[in-house]
Amino acid sequence: MKRSEINAVMRKAVRFAGEMRFQLPPFAFWSEDEWRDKGEEYDELRQNLLGWDITDFGSGDFQEIGLLMFTIRNGNFDHSKYEKPYAEKLLIVENGQITPYHFHYKKMEDIINRGGGNLMVQMYNSDENERFSDSPLTVSMDGRNYTAPAGTVVRLTPGESITLPCGMYHKFWGEGGTVLVGEVSKVNDDRVDNRFYEPVGRFPDIEEDEPPLYLLSMDYKEF
């Protein structure tokens, strides 16, 4: 992805979050110089990869296959000094924009439609070979638990949520407009905990055609 495209996605996300009255934390808006001035007291931001995460999954078409995430809080698999067993993210999903099938080995998560359009979620259990299983799904939505066929698509309207256990493949996309999505989960580490059904590029190669508006979490290694 070009840095200019990432910057444009960030600007649009900030506007949409504001329209939805969702306030991002101050570190969302730090400049490169401000990041350079932050000492070791801010290591939790860097080591737990809090902040912006934007990807087109290697598709070359962010609007078709892509996702914007902002990690607000997170623990860490590798650093025992970070005791949080939970994580929280903001996701912005565009109308028709697909996040490809994947599951998590360690992370159980609740996906919450915080407002905007509807969020469509399609699910399969995984089998012993990490392929789709035809076994029935156990679906948990806002206190309702029921059984559904493999490949079921659920529609989350604003305010509704779904629980996704470890090992359950899921794909999602927006319907009827841009969707503000909340994610509440166990500790998250997308570097090691994602299993995509088809190979994808989880973190984009960036063409630096202009300076960053705000840093991505993958930029922190430079600081």
N, C-alpha and C positions, 0 to 999 in steps of 0.2 A: 504494500500500500504506500502511496505517497504521503509524506508528512502533511502536505496541504489538505489532503482528503481527511486525514485523521483530525486535523485542526477544525475543519468544517463540521465533522461529526460531533466534536466536543462542543462547539458553539451551539449547534442545534439542540444537543442534549441539555445544556445549561438553560436554554430558553424553555424547553419543554418541562424540565423539572420545576422551573419557576412558575410556569402556568399551572402545574399540578400542586403547587405550594409545598414542594419537597426541598428542604434546604440541605445542600451538600456541606461537608465540613470545610473549615478554612484551608486545609492543606490541598484541597482540590484545585486551588487557584494560585498556588505558589509558582513563581517564576524560576527559571534555571538558577539565577543568582541567589534567590531565597533558599533553594535546596542546598546550594553549596555552603551557605552560612549555617545550616542546621547541624548541630553536633551529635554526639553519641546518644544524647537523651531522646533523639528521634529515631533510634535504630529500629524500633518496633515497626515503624512505617516501612522502612526499607526491607527488613528481614522477613516481614510477614506479607509483603507485596500489597500494602493498602494503596488504594487510589485507582487511577484510570487503567482500563484494560479494553482495548478495541481490536477486533480481529475480523478478517473476511474468510477465515478458515482456509486460506490458500485459493479461494475461488476466483479472485480477481474482480469480484462484483459484490461489494459490501451490501448494497441494497437488496440483492437477491439472496445471498447466503452470508450472514455476518451477525455480529452481536456487539453491543456496547455494554460493558460492566463497570461498576465502580465498587471496589471493596471498601467497606466502611470500618469493619472490625474483623479480626481473624486471630486464631492461635497459630501454632507452628508445630509440625511433626518433628522437627529436628532440634529445636531449642527449648529445653525444659523450663527456661526462665519465663516463657510465655505460657501462662497456665490456662488461658481461655480455651475451653473445649468447644467453642462455637464460633461461627462467622456470620456476617451479615453483608449482603450485597444489594446494590441497586442495579437493575437491568433495564435497558430501554430496547424494546422490540418493535420494529417498524411493521406496518401493514404488509403481510405476505412475506416478510423477511424470515428466512429459515435458519434455525440453529440445528445442525445435523444430529442424527442419532448418536447417542453416547450414554455411558453409565459411569458411575464412580465406584471405586473399590472400597473406599473408607467413608465417604461423605454421604450421609442421609440428609435430605433437604426438604424444606417446605418452599414451594413456589407460590407467590401471592400476587394476584392482580390488584395493584394499588390504584388503578384508574386509567382512563382512556378507552381504547378498544377492548376487544375480547382477546384472550390468549388461548390458542388451540394447542393441545398437548396430545401426542400420540405415543403409545407405550407398548413395549414387549418385555417379557422376562428374558433373561439370558440363560443359555444352557451351559453344560460343562465345557464346551468348546468356545464359549463367549460369542456364540451366534444367536440369532433370534430363536426363542422357544415358542412352541404353539400352546404352551400351558396357559390356563386362565390367569388373569391378573387379579390381584387384590388391590382395589382402588380405595384410597382414603381421602375424602374431601370434606373438610370442615366438620369433622365428627361423624360423617356418614361413611361406613365401610361396607363395600359390596364387591361381588365378583363380576368380572367382565371378560369377554373374549380377548385373546391376543390381538394386538393391533388396534385396540379401541382408541378413538379420539374423543377427548373430553374438551368442553368449552368452559373456560373460566371467565365469567363476567366480572366486572369491577367489584372487589370485595371478596371474591371467592379464592380458595387456595387448594392445593393438592400436595400430598406428601409422597416423595419419591425415595424408596429405599435403595440401599446399595444393590448394584447388580441389575437394576431395572433400566433398560434402554428407554430413552425418551427423546423426542424431537418436538420442537415447538415453533410457532409463528404467530404473528399478529393478524387479527381479523377486524375490519371495520375502522382501522385507525391505529395510530401509535399507542403502545401500551407501556405504562410504568409498572415494572415488575419488582417485587421484593423477593429476596431469597434469604431465608434463615436456615442455617445448617450446622452440621459439625464442622470441625476445622477443614479448611479448603486449601489444597495445593494443586493447581491445575498443571504443574510441571510433571507430576507423577501419578495423579489419581484419576485421570480421564482414560476411558476406553472408548474410542470412536469406532462405530461399526465399519465405516470405510475410512481409509487413511486421509487425514486432513492436516493442514498446517495450522496448529493451534495458535502460535504466536507469529505475527506477520514479519516478513522482511520489509524494512522501511527504506524508501527512497527519499533522501533528505533534500527535498526541493525548496523548503523554507524552514525557518526556526520553529521549534515546538511552541504551540500555544501554552500547553501544560504538559508536564512529563507523564508518560505512561509508566506503569510500575516496572515494565521491562527495561526502561531507561535508567533505573536507579543504579545499576552496576557501574555506570559511568561516573557516579558521584560518591 
